[in-house]
């Protein structure tokens, strides 16, 4: 498994995408996890996953980040 430095290796790849770079990380199994803020489509998720996977040749999981609503 290739261990990435998120700041040096992953953030430059994510620049120019809709990904939330502050939450991007690599799991212990090597999979890269990336979050997108809603509203996103399945196509948006696939574009980011394909882009990162092509650049880094590692498995990628792209998820829609939860939205917290505060009501008062």
C-alpha positions as CSV (number, residue, x, y, z in Angstrom):
1,X,0.0,0.0,0.0
2,X,1.2,3.5,-0.9
3,X,0.8,5.9,2.1
4,X,0.1,9.5,0.9
5,X,0.9,12.8,2.5
6,X,-2.5,14.4,2.3
7,X,-1.2,17.9,2.1
8,X,1.5,17.2,-0.5
9,X,0.0,14.4,-2.5
10,X,-3.8,14.6,-2.3
11,X,-4.7,18.3,-1.9
12,X,-3.0,19.3,-5.3
13,X,-5.0,16.6,-7.1
14,X,-8.3,17.8,-5.5
15,X,-7.7,21.5,-6.3
16,X,-10.1,22.4,-9.1
17,X,-12.7,19.9,-8.0
18,X,-15.7,20.3,-5.7
19,X,-14.2,18.1,-3.0
20,X,-13.9,19.3,0.6
21,X,-10.1,19.1,1.0
22,X,-10.3,19.6,4.7
23,X,-12.0,16.2,5.2
24,X,-10.0,14.2,2.7
25,X,-8.0,11.4,4.2
26,X,-6.5,8.0,3.5
27,X,-7.8,5.0,5.5
28,X,-5.5,2.4,7.0
29,X,-6.3,0.1,4.1
30,X,-5.0,2.7,1.6
31,X,-8.4,3.8,0.3
32,X,-8.8,7.6,-0.2
33,X,-11.9,9.1,1.3
34,X,-13.3,12.4,-0.1
35,X,-16.4,14.3,0.8
36,X,-18.5,16.6,-1.4
37,X,-21.1,19.0,-0.1
38,X,-24.6,18.7,-1.3
39,X,-26.3,19.2,-3.7
40,X,-24.3,16.8,-5.8
41,X,-25.3,14.2,-8.4
42,X,-24.0,10.7,-9.0
43,X,-22.1,12.1,-11.9
44,X,-20.3,14.7,-9.7
45,X,-19.2,11.9,-7.4
46,X,-17.9,9.8,-10.3
47,X,-16.0,12.7,-11.8
48,X,-14.1,13.3,-8.6
49,X,-13.5,9.6,-8.0
50,X,-12.2,9.0,-11.5
51,X,-10.0,12.0,-11.5
52,X,-8.3,11.1,-8.2
53,X,-8.0,7.4,-9.0
54,X,-6.5,8.2,-12.4
55,X,-3.9,10.6,-10.8
56,X,-3.0,8.5,-7.8
57,X,-3.8,4.9,-8.9
58,X,-5.4,4.1,-5.6
59,X,-9.0,3.1,-4.6
60,X,-11.2,6.1,-3.9
61,X,-14.5,6.5,-2.0
62,X,-16.4,9.8,-2.6
63,X,-19.3,10.5,-0.3
64,X,-21.8,13.2,0.1
65,X,-21.1,15.1,3.4
66,X,-23.9,15.3,5.9
67,X,-25.6,18.7,6.3
68,X,-26.3,19.8,9.8
69,X,-29.3,22.1,10.2
70,X,-29.7,24.3,13.2
71,X,-33.1,25.5,14.0
72,X,-34.0,28.0,16.7
